[in-house]
């Protein structure tokens, strides 16, 4: 971890809601996923300074590939379908340091 990084991993989950009928992450369950991920990280005692931060994000401009999230500092982009995908991202990437290739976009 960089000495001036506040979080070891920072996850941004697109929560964009579009009104024009184009695909958007909000209509694909992004809010539920963000809440689930936040609760699971907290239950694992991985939240806080020097650990993991789960954030809502406005449009990340990849909604057509979505729903989407991005993990920093790596800049790894993921899509997901359900909480088992989120568990894989948490267990493999956030804890284990291994990118989940099947979910990467």
N, CA, C and O atoms as CSV, one atom per row, in Angstrom:
chain,resi,resn,atom,element,x,y,z
A,1,UNK,N,N,0.845,-1.178,0.000
A,1,UNK,CA,C,0.000,0.000,0.000
A,1,UNK,C,C,0.882,1.231,0.000
A,1,UNK,O,O,1.851,1.313,0.755
A,2,UNK,N,N,0.549,2.174,-0.838
A,2,UNK,CA,C,1.285,3.430,-0.890
A,2,UNK,C,C,1.217,4.123,0.464
A,2,UNK,O,O,0.188,4.085,1.137
A,3,UNK,N,N,2.296,4.743,0.851
A,3,UNK,CA,C,2.337,5.363,2.172
A,3,UNK,C,C,1.344,6.513,2.330
A,3,UNK,O,O,0.973,6.848,3.455
A,4,UNK,N,N,0.908,7.125,1.227
A,4,UNK,CA,C,-0.068,8.196,1.359
A,4,UNK,C,C,-1.474,7.770,0.936
A,4,UNK,O,O,-2.351,8.622,0.790
A,5,UNK,N,N,-1.706,6.477,0.738
A,5,UNK,CA,C,-3.049,5.985,0.437
A,5,UNK,C,C,-3.828,5.851,1.740
A,5,UNK,O,O,-3.332,5.287,2.715
A,6,UNK,N,N,-5.027,6.362,1.747
A,6,UNK,CA,C,-5.855,6.277,2.954
A,6,UNK,C,C,-6.491,4.898,3.071
A,6,UNK,O,O,-6.631,4.363,4.171
A,7,UNK,N,N,-6.884,4.315,1.911
A,7,UNK,CA,C,-7.465,2.969,1.882
A,7,UNK,C,C,-6.566,2.052,1.074
A,7,UNK,O,O,-5.932,2.478,0.109
A,8,UNK,N,N,-6.517,0.800,1.472
A,8,UNK,CA,C,-5.762,-0.200,0.715
A,8,UNK,C,C,-6.486,-0.499,-0.606
A,8,UNK,O,O,-5.857,-0.620,-1.657
A,9,UNK,N,N,-7.815,-0.615,-0.531
A,9,UNK,CA,C,-8.654,-0.847,-1.708
A,9,UNK,C,C,-9.835,0.108,-1.623
A,9,UNK,O,O,-10.391,0.323,-0.546
A,10,UNK,N,N,-10.215,0.679,-2.762
A,10,UNK,CA,C,-11.338,1.601,-2.816
A,10,UNK,C,C,-12.236,1.138,-3.956
A,10,UNK,O,O,-11.815,1.109,-5.112
A,11,UNK,N,N,-13.482,0.774,-3.626
A,11,UNK,CA,C,-14.426,0.227,-4.596
A,11,UNK,C,C,-15.517,1.254,-4.875
A,11,UNK,O,O,-16.153,1.769,-3.956
A,12,UNK,N,N,-15.722,1.544,-6.158
A,12,UNK,CA,C,-16.773,2.457,-6.575
A,12,UNK,C,C,-17.815,1.659,-7.359
A,12,UNK,O,O,-17.504,1.034,-8.373
A,13,UNK,N,N,-19.059,1.691,-6.870
A,13,UNK,CA,C,-20.153,0.966,-7.504
A,13,UNK,C,C,-21.051,1.982,-8.202
A,13,UNK,O,O,-21.591,2.886,-7.564
A,14,UNK,N,N,-21.208,1.828,-9.516
A,14,UNK,CA,C,-22.062,2.743,-10.279
A,14,UNK,C,C,-23.504,2.589,-9.814
A,14,UNK,O,O,-24.049,1.486,-9.762
A,15,UNK,N,N,-24.103,3.723,-9.480
A,15,UNK,CA,C,-25.499,3.748,-9.026
A,15,UNK,C,C,-26.347,4.595,-9.979
A,15,UNK,O,O,-27.450,5.015,-9.630
A,16,UNK,N,N,-25.830,4.838,-11.173
A,16,UNK,CA,C,-26.473,5.758,-12.106
A,16,UNK,C,C,-27.882,5.325,-12.480
A,16,UNK,O,O,-28.143,4.156,-12.765
A,17,UNK,N,N,-28.784,6.306,-12.470
A,17,UNK,CA,C,-30.169,6.118,-12.910
A,17,UNK,C,C,-30.390,6.996,-14.131
A,17,UNK,O,O,-30.277,8.219,-14.048
A,18,UNK,N,N,-30.701,6.384,-15.253
A,18,UNK,CA,C,-30.972,7.142,-16.477
A,18,UNK,C,C,-32.469,7.226,-16.697
A,18,UNK,O,O,-33.212,6.282,-16.429
A,19,UNK,N,N,-32.888,8.361,-17.185
A,19,UNK,CA,C,-34.307,8.593,-17.434
A,19,UNK,C,C,-34.676,8.433,-18.908
A,19,UNK,O,O,-35.853,8.493,-19.263
A,20,UNK,N,N,-33.673,8.228,-19.766
A,20,UNK,CA,C,-33.929,8.204,-21.209
A,20,UNK,C,C,-34.130,6.802,-21.786
A,20,UNK,O,O,-34.201,6.647,-23.005
A,21,UNK,N,N,-34.222,5.783,-20.932
A,21,UNK,CA,C,-34.452,4.423,-21.408
A,21,UNK,C,C,-33.203,3.638,-21.724
A,21,UNK,O,O,-33.278,2.434,-21.971
A,22,UNK,N,N,-32.049,4.294,-21.723
A,22,UNK,CA,C,-30.787,3.578,-21.949
A,22,UNK,C,C,-30.469,2.724,-20.726
A,22,UNK,O,O,-30.936,3.020,-19.626
A,23,UNK,N,N,-29.675,1.665,-20.910
A,23,UNK,CA,C,-29.325,0.819,-19.759
A,23,UNK,C,C,-28.651,1.634,-18.659
A,23,UNK,O,O,-27.901,2.572,-18.930
A,24,UNK,N,N,-28.930,1.260,-17.425
A,24,UNK,CA,C,-28.267,1.905,-16.295
A,24,UNK,C,C,-28.082,0.906,-15.164
A,24,UNK,O,O,-28.831,-0.063,-15.040
A,25,UNK,N,N,-27.090,1.154,-14.358
A,25,UNK,CA,C,-26.751,0.243,-13.273
A,25,UNK,C,C,-27.815,0.215,-12.182
A,25,UNK,O,O,-28.045,-0.828,-11.570
A,26,UNK,N,N,-28.464,1.347,-11.934
A,26,UNK,CA,C,-29.479,1.416,-10.872
A,26,UNK,C,C,-30.611,0.426,-11.123
A,26,UNK,O,O,-31.107,-0.195,-10.184
A,27,UNK,N,N,-31.019,0.275,-12.363
A,27,UNK,CA,C,-32.127,-0.638,-12.655
A,27,UNK,C,C,-31.695,-2.103,-12.640
A,27,UNK,O,O,-32.523,-2.996,-12.818
A,28,UNK,N,N,-30.426,-2.350,-12.434
A,28,UNK,CA,C,-29.892,-3.719,-12.397
A,28,UNK,C,C,-29.458,-4.119,-10.988
A,28,UNK,O,O,-28.623,-5.009,-10.825
A,29,UNK,N,N,-30.016,-3.474,-9.981
A,29,UNK,CA,C,-29.779,-3.890,-8.601
A,29,UNK,C,C,-28.549,-3.339,-7.925
A,29,UNK,O,O,-28.100,-3.895,-6.923
A,30,UNK,N,N,-27.988,-2.256,-8.445
A,30,UNK,CA,C,-26.745,-1.716,-7.890
A,30,UNK,C,C,-26.876,-1.300,-6.423
A,30,UNK,O,O,-25.942,-1.492,-5.644
A,31,UNK,N,N,-28.009,-0.739,-6.042
A,31,UNK,CA,C,-28.183,-0.285,-4.657
A,31,UNK,C,C,-28.119,-1.461,-3.680
A,31,UNK,O,O,-27.441,-1.385,-2.656
A,32,UNK,N,N,-28.823,-2.540,-3.999
A,32,UNK,CA,C,-28.800,-3.723,-3.130
A,32,UNK,C,C,-27.395,-4.310,-3.029
A,32,UNK,O,O,-26.957,-4.719,-1.953
A,33,UNK,N,N,-26.702,-4.346,-4.151
A,33,UNK,CA,C,-25.338,-4.880,-4.170
A,33,UNK,C,C,-24.415,-4.008,-3.325
A,33,UNK,O,O,-23.607,-4.528,-2.555
A,34,UNK,N,N,-24.527,-2.702,-3.459
A,34,UNK,CA,C,-23.674,-1.793,-2.686
A,34,UNK,C,C,-23.918,-1.976,-1.191
A,34,UNK,O,O,-22.968,-2.012,-0.409
A,35,UNK,N,N,-25.177,-2.091,-0.791
A,35,UNK,CA,C,-25.492,-2.291,0.624
A,35,UNK,C,C,-24.976,-3.645,1.118
A,35,UNK,O,O,-24.434,-3.743,2.219
A,36,UNK,N,N,-25.148,-4.687,0.300
A,36,UNK,CA,C,-24.651,-6.016,0.658
A,36,UNK,C,C,-23.133,-6.009,0.830
A,36,UNK,O,O,-22.604,-6.531,1.811
A,37,UNK,N,N,-22.448,-5.412,-0.137
A,37,UNK,CA,C,-20.986,-5.388,-0.110
A,37,UNK,C,C,-20.485,-4.619,1.112
A,37,UNK,O,O,-19.548,-5.054,1.780
A,38,UNK,N,N,-21.101,-3.494,1.398
A,38,UNK,CA,C,-20.718,-2.681,2.547
A,38,UNK,C,C,-20.897,-3.459,3.860
A,38,UNK,O,O,-20.021,-3.436,4.725
A,39,UNK,N,N,-22.033,-4.143,3.997
A,39,UNK,CA,C,-22.297,-4.940,5.208
A,39,UNK,C,C,-21.306,-6.093,5.352
A,39,UNK,O,O,-20.820,-6.366,6.450
A,40,UNK,N,N,-21.011,-6.759,4.251
A,40,UNK,CA,C,-20.085,-7.902,4.311
A,40,UNK,C,C,-18.676,-7.443,4.660
A,40,UNK,O,O,-18.002,-8.094,5.459
A,41,UNK,N,N,-18.215,-6.339,4.083
A,41,UNK,CA,C,-16.890,-5.802,4.400
A,41,UNK,C,C,-16.815,-5.425,5.875
A,41,UNK,O,O,-15.805,-5.671,6.535
A,42,UNK,N,N,-17.878,-4.831,6.383
A,42,UNK,CA,C,-17.925,-4.451,7.800
A,42,UNK,C,C,-17.918,-5.698,8.693
A,42,UNK,O,O,-17.208,-5.731,9.698
A,43,UNK,N,N,-18.699,-6.716,8.337
A,43,UNK,CA,C,-18.757,-7.962,9.111
A,43,UNK,C,C,-17.398,-8.662,9.152
A,43,UNK,O,O,-17.062,-9.322,10.136
A,44,UNK,N,N,-16.619,-8.514,8.076
A,44,UNK,CA,C,-15.286,-9.123,8.011
A,44,UNK,C,C,-14.224,-8.233,8.659
A,44,UNK,O,O,-13.042,-8.575,8.661
A,45,UNK,N,N,-14.648,-7.092,9.209
A,45,UNK,CA,C,-13.750,-6.114,9.834
A,45,UNK,C,C,-12.679,-5.637,8.851
A,45,UNK,O,O,-11.505,-5.498,9.195
A,46,UNK,N,N,-13.123,-5.392,7.626
A,46,UNK,CA,C,-12.206,-4.919,6.579
A,46,UNK,C,C,-12.434,-3.461,6.229
A,46,UNK,O,O,-11.793,-2.937,5.318
A,47,UNK,N,N,-13.346,-2.790,6.945
A,47,UNK,CA,C,-13.651,-1.400,6.629
A,47,UNK,C,C,-12.805,-0.450,7.461
A,47,UNK,O,O,-12.376,-0.773,8.568
A,48,UNK,N,N,-12.578,0.722,6.900
A,48,UNK,CA,C,-11.868,1.760,7.637
A,48,UNK,C,C,-10.502,2.081,7.064
A,48,UNK,O,O,-10.054,1.482,6.086
A,49,UNK,N,N,-9.858,3.037,7.696
A,49,UNK,CA,C,-8.551,3.505,7.240
A,49,UNK,C,C,-7.563,2.357,7.123
A,49,UNK,O,O,-7.452,1.517,8.017
A,50,UNK,N,N,-6.847,2.335,6.002
A,50,UNK,CA,C,-5.857,1.296,5.761
A,50,UNK,C,C,-6.449,-0.015,5.292
A,50,UNK,O,O,-5.728,-0.988,5.071
A,51,UNK,N,N,-7.764,-0.040,5.142
A,51,UNK,CA,C,-8.443,-1.278,4.724
A,51,UNK,C,C,-9.227,-1.026,3.444
A,51,UNK,O,O,-8.659,-0.577,2.448
A,52,UNK,N,N,-10.534,-1.313,3.458
A,52,UNK,CA,C,-11.358,-1.250,2.252
A,52,UNK,C,C,-12.474,-0.224,2.433
A,52,UNK,O,O,-13.062,-0.114,3.509
A,53,UNK,N,N,-12.754,0.515,1.377
A,53,UNK,CA,C,-13.858,1.465,1.357
A,53,UNK,C,C,-14.766,1.127,0.191
A,53,UNK,O,O,-14.303,0.969,-0.939
A,54,UNK,N,N,-16.077,1.013,0.465
A,54,UNK,CA,C,-17.084,0.764,-0.565
A,54,UNK,C,C,-17.865,2.060,-0.761
A,54,UNK,O,O,-18.469,2.567,0.184
A,55,UNK,N,N,-17.858,2.596,-1.971
A,55,UNK,CA,C,-18.521,3.864,-2.262
A,55,UNK,C,C,-19.545,3.739,-3.371
A,55,UNK,O,O,-19.403,2.930,-4.288
A,56,UNK,N,N,-20.584,4.561,-3.267
A,56,UNK,CA,C,-21.511,4.755,-4.378
A,56,UNK,C,C,-20.842,5.690,-5.370
A,56,UNK,O,O,-20.069,6.568,-4.985
A,57,UNK,N,N,-21.137,5.502,-6.628
A,57,UNK,CA,C,-20.612,6.406,-7.648
A,57,UNK,C,C,-21.744,6.810,-8.572
A,57,UNK,O,O,-22.700,6.063,-8.778
A,58,UNK,N,N,-21.619,8.000,-9.122
A,58,UNK,CA,C,-22.511,8.411,-10.199
A,58,UNK,C,C,-22.113,7.645,-11.449
A,58,UNK,O,O,-21.455,6.609,-11.359
A,59,UNK,N,N,-22.493,8.129,-12.572
A,59,UNK,CA,C,-22.225,7.426,-13.820
A,59,UNK,C,C,-20.726,7.209,-14.035
A,59,UNK,O,O,-19.929,8.146,-13.991
A,60,UNK,N,N,-20.372,5.957,-14.265
A,60,UNK,CA,C,-18.984,5.610,-14.588
A,60,UNK,C,C,-18.826,5.412,-16.098
A,60,UNK,O,O,-17.757,5.024,-16.568
A,61,UNK,N,N,-19.891,5.680,-16.849
A,61,UNK,CA,C,-19.901,5.680,-18.308
A,61,UNK,C,C,-19.629,4.314,-18.920
A,61,UNK,O,O,-19.072,4.215,-20.013
A,62,UNK,N,N,-20.029,3.250,-18.204
A,62,UNK,CA,C,-19.912,1.903,-18.762
A,62,UNK,C,C,-21.190,1.117,-18.500
A,62,UNK,O,O,-21.158,-0.111,-18.416
A,63,UNK,N,N,-22.302,1.810,-18.373
A,63,UNK,CA,C,-23.575,1.174,-18.013
A,63,UNK,C,C,-23.986,0.059,-18.980
A,63,UNK,O,O,-24.622,-0.911,-18.567
A,64,UNK,N,N,-23.630,0.189,-20.258
A,64,UNK,CA,C,-23.995,-0.840,-21.225
A,64,UNK,C,C,-23.346,-2.178,-20.892
A,64,UNK,O,O,-23.839,-3.228,-21.306
A,65,UNK,N,N,-22.247,-2.148,-20.150
A,65,UNK,CA,C,-21.554,-3.368,-19.749
A,65,UNK,C,C,-21.967,-3.798,-18.345
A,65,UNK,O,O,-21.410,-4.749,-17.797
A,66,UNK,N,N,-22.919,-3.117,-17.776
A,66,UNK,CA,C,-23.220,-3.200,-16.352
A,66,UNK,C,C,-24.215,-4.240,-15.936
A,66,UNK,O,O,-24.778,-5.005,-16.719
A,67,UNK,N,N,-24.382,-4.206,-14.657
A,67,UNK,CA,C,-23.914,-3.205,-13.715
A,67,UNK,C,C,-22.400,-3.290,-13.538
A,67,UNK,O,O,-21.798,-4.343,-13.750
A,68,UNK,N,N,-21.796,-2.173,-13.148
A,68,UNK,CA,C,-20.338,-2.136,-13.053
A,68,UNK,C,C,-19.851,-1.571,-11.729
A,68,UNK,O,O,-20.550,-0.842,-11.025
A,69,UNK,N,N,-18.608,-1.947,-11.428
A,69,UNK,CA,C,-17.864,-1.378,-10.306
A,69,UNK,C,C,-16.410,-1.352,-10.714
A,69,UNK,O,O,-15.998,-2.059,-11.633
A,70,UNK,N,N,-15.629,-0.525,-10.022
A,70,UNK,CA,C,-14.199,-0.458,-10.282
A,70,UNK,C,C,-13.467,-0.487,-8.943
A,70,UNK,O,O,-13.882,0.157,-7.979
A,71,UNK,N,N,-12.371,-1.243,-8.900
A,71,UNK,CA,C,-11.569,-1.390,-7.689
A,71,UNK,C,C,-10.233,-0.689,-7.904
A,71,UNK,O,O,-9.498,-0.982,-8.847
A,72,UNK,N,N,-9.942,0.242,-7.005
A,72,UNK,CA,C,-8.665,0.944,-7.020
A,72,UNK,C,C,-7.849,0.529,-5.810
A,72,UNK,O,O,-8.431,0.205,-4.774
A,73,UNK,N,N,-6.511,0.525,-5.898
A,73,UNK,CA,C,-5.710,1.268,-6.860
A,73,UNK,C,C,-5.468,0.556,-8.184
A,73,UNK,O,O,-4.878,1.146,-9.089
A,74,UNK,N,N,-5.904,-0.694,-8.326
A,74,UNK,CA,C,-5.608,-1.437,-9.545
A,74,UNK,C,C,-6.321,-0.899,-10.778
A,74,UNK,O,O,-5.798,-0.992,-11.889
A,75,UNK,N,N,-7.518,-0.333,-10.587
A,75,UNK,CA,C,-8.315,0.101,-11.732
A,75,UNK,C,C,-8.965,-1.068,-12.427
A,75,UNK,O,O,-9.138,-1.052,-13.645
A,76,UNK,N,N,-9.330,-2.092,-11.661
A,76,UNK,CA,C,-9.959,-3.282,-12.221
A,76,UNK,C,C,-11.470,-3.075,-12.284
A,76,UNK,O,O,-12.104,-2.759,-11.277
A,77,UNK,N,N,-12.039,-3.256,-13.474
A,77,UNK,CA,C,-13.474,-3.093,-13.696
A,77,UNK,C,C,-14.151,-4.450,-13.661
A,77,UNK,O,O,-13.663,-5.428,-14.228
A,78,UNK,N,N,-15.304,-4.485,-12.971
A,78,UNK,CA,C,-16.095,-5.715,-12.878
A,78,UNK,C,C,-17.546,-5.455,-13.238
A,78,UNK,O,O,-18.059,-4.345,-13.094
A,79,UNK,N,N,-18.190,-6.512,-13.711
A,79,UNK,CA,C,-19.637,-6.588,-13.764
A,79,UNK,C,C,-20.029,-7.714,-12.816
A,79,UNK,O,O,-19.170,-8.471,-12.364
A,80,UNK,N,N,-21.306,-7.828,-12.515
A,80,UNK,CA,C,-21.766,-8.850,-11.566
A,80,UNK,C,C,-23.237,-9.131,-11.834
A,80,UNK,O,O,-23.939,-8.339,-12.462
A,81,UNK,N,N,-23.688,-10.293,-11.335
A,81,UNK,CA,C,-25.081,-10.681,-11.484
A,81,UNK,C,C,-25.770,-10.744,-10.125
A,81,UNK,O,O,-26.894,-10.267,-9.975
A,82,UNK,N,N,-25.105,-11.328,-9.141
A,82,UNK,CA,C,-25.738,-11.543,-7.846
A,82,UNK,C,C,-24.711,-11.494,-6.716
A,82,UNK,O,O,-23.536,-11.207,-6.943
A,83,UNK,N,N,-25.168,-11.778,-5.502
A,83,UNK,CA,C,-24.278,-11.682,-4.348
A,83,UNK,C,C,-23.170,-12.731,-4.363
A,83,UNK,O,O,-22.131,-12.521,-3.737
A,84,UNK,N,N,-23.356,-13.839,-5.048
A,84,UNK,CA,C,-22.251,-14.809,-5.129
A,84,UNK,C,C,-21.095,-14.224,-5.938
A,84,UNK,O,O,-19.932,-14.503,-5.646
A,85,UNK,N,N,-21.407,-13.412,-6.957
A,85,UNK,CA,C,-20.350,-12.710,-7.702
A,85,UNK,C,C,-19.645,-11.710,-6.793
A,85,UNK,O,O,-18.422,-11.579,-6.839
A,86,UNK,N,N,-20.413,-11.010,-5.971
A,86,UNK,CA,C,-19.839,-10.031,-5.042
A,86,UNK,C,C,-18.943,-10.742,-4.031
A,86,UNK,O,O,-17.862,-10.250,-3.705
A,87,UNK,N,N,-19.384,-11.889,-3.538
A,87,UNK,CA,C,-18.555,-12.667,-2.612
A,87,UNK,C,C,-17.237,-13.075,-3.262
A,87,UNK,O,O,-16.189,-13.038,-2.617
A,88,UNK,N,N,-17.284,-13.463,-4.534
A,88,UNK,CA,C,-16.053,-13.814,-5.257
A,88,UNK,C,C,-15.109,-12.617,-5.353
A,88,UNK,O,O,-13.900,-12.764,-5.169
A,89,UNK,N,N,-15.658,-11.430,-5.640
A,89,UNK,CA,C,-14.827,-10.229,-5.728
A,89,UNK,C,C,-14.213,-9.906,-4.371
A,89,UNK,O,O,-13.033,-9.567,-4.289
A,90,UNK,N,N,-15.007,-10.009,-3.309
A,90,UNK,CA,C,-14.489,-9.743,-1.961
A,90,UNK,C,C,-13.417,-10.758,-1.595
A,90,UNK,O,O,-12.308,-10.387,-1.208
A,91,UNK,N,N,-13.749,-12.040,-1.717
A,91,UNK,CA,C,-12.836,-13.099,-1.268
A,91,UNK,C,C,-11.568,-13.174,-2.113
A,91,UNK,O,O,-10.460,-13.259,-1.583
A,92,UNK,N,N,-11.741,-13.141,-3.424
A,92,UNK,CA,C,-10.584,-13.302,-4.304
A,92,UNK,C,C,-9.769,-12.023,-4.461
A,92,UNK,O,O,-8.549,-12.040,-4.299
A,93,UNK,N,N,-10.438,-10.913,-4.776
A,93,UNK,CA,C,-9.703,-9.687,-5.081
A,93,UNK,C,C,-9.391,-8.857,-3.839
A,93,UNK,O,O,-8.230,-8.554,-3.566
A,94,UNK,N,N,-10.422,-8.493,-3.092
A,94,UNK,CA,C,-10.194,-7.581,-1.969
A,94,UNK,C,C,-9.400,-8.231,-0.843
A,94,UNK,O,O,-8.597,-7.567,-0.188
A,95,UNK,N,N,-9.616,-9.522,-0.614
A,95,UNK,CA,C,-8.871,-10.223,0.446
A,95,UNK,C,C,-7.636,-10.919,-0.127
A,95,UNK,O,O,-6.534,-10.781,0.405
A,96,UNK,N,N,-7.829,-11.666,-1.214
A,96,UNK,CA,C,-6.747,-12.491,-1.750
A,96,UNK,C,C,-5.824,-11.828,-2.756
A,96,UNK,O,O,-4.758,-12.359,-3.066
A,97,UNK,N,N,-6.226,-10.667,-3.271
A,97,UNK,CA,C,-5.371,-9.970,-4.229
A,97,UNK,C,C,-5.392,-10.537,-5.635
A,97,UNK,O,O,-4.555,-10.172,-6.461
A,98,UNK,N,N,-6.343,-11.434,-5.924
A,98,UNK,CA,C,-6.436,-12.061,-7.250
A,98,UNK,C,C,-7.659,-11.534,-7.997
A,98,UNK,O,O,-8.772,-11.577,-7.473
A,99,UNK,N,N,-7.457,-11.041,-9.209
A,99,UNK,CA,C,-8.548,-10.549,-10.043
A,99,UNK,C,C,-9.475,-11.719,-10.374
A,99,UNK,O,O,-9.016,-12.830,-10.641
A,100,UNK,N,N,-10.784,-11.457,-10.354
A,100,UNK,CA,C,-11.781,-12.470,-10.729
A,100,UNK,C,C,-11.996,-12.306,-12.232
A,100,UNK,O,O,-12.804,-11.488,-12.672
A,101,UNK,N,N,-11.265,-13.091,-13.001
A,101,UNK,CA,C,-11.239,-12.933,-14.457
A,101,UNK,C,C,-12.609,-13.087,-15.101
A,101,UNK,O,O,-12.908,-12.382,-16.065
A,102,UNK,N,N,-13.449,-13.985,-14.599
A,102,UNK,CA,C,-14.753,-14.230,-15.218
A,102,UNK,C,C,-15.695,-13.034,-15.111
A,102,UNK,O,O,-16.657,-12.938,-15.872
A,103,UNK,N,N,-15.427,-12.117,-14.169
A,103,UNK,CA,C,-16.277,-10.946,-13.964
A,103,UNK,C,C,-15.642,-9.654,-14.479
A,103,UNK,O,O,-16.283,-8.603,-14.492
A,104,UNK,N,N,-14.404,-9.736,-14.893
A,104,UNK,CA,C,-13.665,-8.550,-15.346
A,104,UNK,C,C,-14.184,-8.056,-16.690
A,104,UNK,O,O,-14.488,-8.845,-17.584
A,105,UNK,N,N,-14.280,-6.723,-16.816
A,105,UNK,CA,C,-14.662,-6.141,-18.106
A,105,UNK,C,C,-13.573,-5.181,-18.556
A,105,UNK,O,O,-13.686,-4.575,-19.621
